[in-house]
Amino acid sequence: MNPTGDEHGLRLLHKMLRIRRFEEKCAELYSAGKIRGFLHLYIGEESVAVGAMQALTRDDAVMATYREHGHALARGIPMDRLMAEMYGKHEGCSHGRGGSMHVFDATARFYGGHAIVGGGLPLAVGLALADVMQHRPRVTACFFGDGAVAEGEFHESMNLAALWKLPVLFLCENNLYAMGTRLERAQSQIDLALKARSYQMPAEPVDGMDVIAVEAATKRVAEAVRRGEGPAFLELRTYRFRAHSMFDPELYRDKAEVELWKQRDPIMTFTARLEERGVTTPEMVAALDASVADEVERAVQFAEAGTWEPVEHLLRDVYTPAVPQPARVNGAA
């Protein structure tokens, strides 16, 4: 199943379970009014973030979208700090200022959380350009949805990255819907990897519901990017099981379609593969799931016990007053 051993497979399962249970708890807390604002869940897409992160080092940078809780957990941001951020508490990884859509952690080199569709793409190009100029052998991984492919930033970023041979790994999470608009209703060319190849960079589709397929493809292309061969693009074909956001009445897609995709649940199918190989048993999986549930509850307790940012701190990092200039006499200082 994978060349790195059974323990690695169990680690991948554990990482996906952590994302799934965290997201389910967030939905519950949102309904209870504990989490405010917008909430976009990653349920169904866990294998993309978990698989892709296996190809990255701690020195690499990660750029994500507003559906980024899964990426943050897979990157290694502690669950308690992430939950505190969801609550808007000062102990959160962004000190409560980002909330669900703007998760940021410089120590993990995790640069958002971007609420604007496609907004992370030009920033990823800038990070990669800085690495090239300073001769750092890093990769910038940029996650974005299929809706971002329709934005001007996508084409500008792809063009510059290819033109300057920048070390950007473009990871398109194609879940078929840009909010409520199905891909073929917005794109005349729905082969997104083909679009990327038009910018003279390697590009290929990947089964985004298979964590092993995602890991293998991402490692292969990330190595080429790291060698200085220029940017690469993966179209990770996946599906979100929940609505676009907690506010979304989800009137634009058939329930039968959702149920059909749920049969390919990345956690369910990967668990079955592990059990078939004798790597795990239903009892082992239940125990693993219970340990994840305990971790989620501890994260909630941490967030509940957290503090609100003092009012006197609200202008920090927002506005810098002008530096007083020396008085001038007759036009001279």
N, C-alpha and C positions, 0 to 999 in steps of 0.2 A: 504493500500500500504506500509506504513512504520509505525513503532510504535512510532515515535518521533514527529509526527504532520505535518500539512500542511506547516508551516513556514520552517521547515527543508527541505521539498521537494523543496520549492522555492529557498532556499540557495544552494542546490545541483545543481539546474538548472543554477543559476547565476554563480556558480563556473565553470561549464562546458562551458557556453557561453563565459566566460572570456578567457578560454584556446583557444577555437575555433577561436574567433575574433583576439586574439593576434597572433596565428599561421598564420592565413590568411594574416594579415598585414605584418608579417615577410616574407612571400613568396613574397609579393608585393615589399617590401623594398630590398629583395635580388635581385630581377629582375632589380631593379633600381640601383644596385651597392652600396646601403647604408650599407648592411650587407655583409661581405666577408667570405671567407673560405667555410666550409661545413655547410649545414643546413638540419637537419632531422626533419620533421614535425610530430606532434602527432595527427593530425586530424583523427578522427574516434575512438581514444582510450581514449577519455576524461573521460569516466566513470570509468576507472581503477584507475587513479591517484586520482580523486575526491572521489570515494567510499572508497578506501583504506586509505586515509589520515584521514578519520573520526575515525579510530581506534587508532590513535596515539596521544600521548601527546607532549607537547612542549619539554619535556626532552628526548624523544625518538630520535634516529638518523635515517636519511634517506640517503640511497645510491642509486644513479640512473645511468642511461646509458647516451649515447650521445643524445638520444631522450628525453631530460629531461625538456624542458620548461614547459610542463604541470605539471610535478611533482613539479617544483619550485613554480609555481603560486598556486597550490593546497596546498603547504606547508606554504604559506603565505609570500613568498618573494615579496616585492612591485613590481608592474608591471613596474613603471618607472625605477627602478634600474635594473630590468631584461632587459628592452629594451636598456638601456644604455650599458649593458654588451654585448648585441647582436651587438651593434655598435662598441664595443671596446673602449668605453669612460671610463675615469678615475672614473666617478661617478657610474659605474656599480658595481654590488654586488661582483665581483671579480676584481674590479678596472680596468676592460678592458683587463685583461690578459687571461681570460678564453675563452671568446666568446661563441658561441653557444654550443659547445660540453663540456665545462668545467665549468659549473655554480657551484658556491660554496658560501655558506653563513654560517659562523660559528655561528652567532647569532640565526639562524633558525635550527641549527644542520643539515644542508643540505650539505652532503659531496660529491658533484659531481653527475653528469657530469664526465663520464669516457669514453674516446674514444676507449680504448682497450676492445674488446668484452670479457665479463666475468671478467674484471679487478676489478670491485667493490666487487666481492664475497669474496675474501680473506680479504679485508679490513673490510668488514662487520663482518666477524668472529673475527677479531682483536678488533674491537670496542666492540663487545659483550663480548669477553673474559675480556677486561679491566673493563667492568661493573660488571661482576661476581667477579673479584678479589677485586674490591672496594665496593662490596655489594650495588650496585645501582640498584633499581628495574626498569630498562629500557628495552626497546625493540629496536633492530636495524632492520629496514625494508629495505630489499635489493631488488630493482627492477632490472630485467634483461630480455632479450628477449629469445625466443626459441633457437636462434643460440648459445647462451652461454652454453646451455646444452651439446653441443658437445665439449666444452673446458675442459681441464684438471683441471682448477681452480674450475669448478663447482663441480666435483666429490671430489676433495680434501677438498673443503669448506664444502660440505654437510657431508662428513665423520667426519671431526673434530667437526663440530657443533653438530652432533648427539652423537659422542663419549664423548664430554665434556658437553653435555646438555646445550648448550649456547642459550641465548635468541635472536635468529635470526628468523625473519619472512621472508622467501624466497618467493618473489612475481614474478612469471614468466609470463611475458606478451607474450603469444603465439599468434602472429599475422600471423602465418603459413609460414612466409618467413624470412630466415636469409639472409639479403640483397636480392639477386635474386634467392636463392635456396629454393625451397619448402621443407617443413618439411620431407615428406616421401622420398625425394631423398637423405637426409643426415642422417636420423635416422632410424635404424632398428626397434626401439620401439617408436612409436609416442604417446603413452600414457605417457606424461611427469610426471603426478602425480604418476603413477606406478613406474617410475624410482626413484622418491624421496622416495617412501615407501620402496624401497630396502635398504635405509639407516636407516630404523627403526624409521621413523618420520611420524607424521600425514600428509597426503597429499590428496588433492581433487581438482577436476576441478570446475571452476566457470564460469558462463556466464559473460564474461567481457564486454559485450555490455549493461548490465543492472546495473546501478549505485546502486540500492537498493540491488541487489544480491551480488555485490562486497562488499558493506558496511557491510551487515549482516555477510558474511563469514569471512571477515577480522577482524571484532570485536570479533567474537567467537574464532577464533584461536589466535588472539593477546592476549586475556585474559588468555588463557592457557599458552602461552609463558611467559607472565608476571608473572604468578604464579610459574614459575620455572620448568615447565614440559618439557622444552627442545624446540628445534626448530620445526617449522612447515612450510609447503610448500603449496602454492596455485597456481594452473595453471589457469591463467585468460585468457580465450579464447576470443580474440579480433581480430581487423583487422584495418590496416592503409589504409585510403582512398587515400593517396597520394603516390608518388614513395618513394623508400627508402631514397633518398636525392634529392636535387634540381638538382644534376648532372645526376641522374638516368634516362635513356631513357625508362625504364619500359617495356622491351620486353619479360619478363618472365611470365607474367600473363595475362589472358584474361580480356578484358574490361567488358565482360558480368559478370565475377565473381565479379569484383569491384562493378558494379552496383547492383548486387544481395545483397552484403553486405551493401551497402548504404541504402537499404530498412530497415536495422536494426540500422540505425544511432542512437546512444545513446541519442543524444539531441532531435532529432525528436520524437522518441518513448516515451521518458520520458515526453516531453511536452504534447504529446497526452494523456498520463495517467493522468497528472495533470488536463488537461482540462476536461477529462471525469468525474473526481471526483469533478469538480466545484472549484478546488483550484485556477485556473487561467483562463484567457480568452486570445484569440489571441491579443487583444488590450494591455493587461497587459504584455504579452510576448514581443510584439513589443516595448513597453516602456522600458522594462528591457534590451532588446537588444540595444536600442538606448543609454542607459546609459553606457553600456559596450563599445560601439563604441566611446563615448566621452572619457572614461577612456583610451582607446587605443591611441586616438589622443593626449591626454595629455602626455602619455608615450613617444610617438614619439617626441613631442616638447621638452620634457626633455632631450631625447637622442641627438637630434639635437643641443641643446644648451650646451651640455656637452663638456668637455675639454679632450684633449689627454694627456696622462701621459708625464710629462717632461722627456726629454732624459736622464737627469742626474739620474733619478730614475730607469732606465732600469735594473741595476744590483741588485736592491733590491730584496731580497728573492730568488735570483738565485745562488749567489756565496758568500761564506764567506771566506775571506782570513785567512790563518793560523795565529794563535796567535804567536807573536815572542817569542822564547825560550831564556832563559838566556844563556849567553856565557859560554862555557865549557873550562876548563883548565886542561889538562892531564886527560881527561875523567871525571872530576868532575865538578859539577856546581859551 
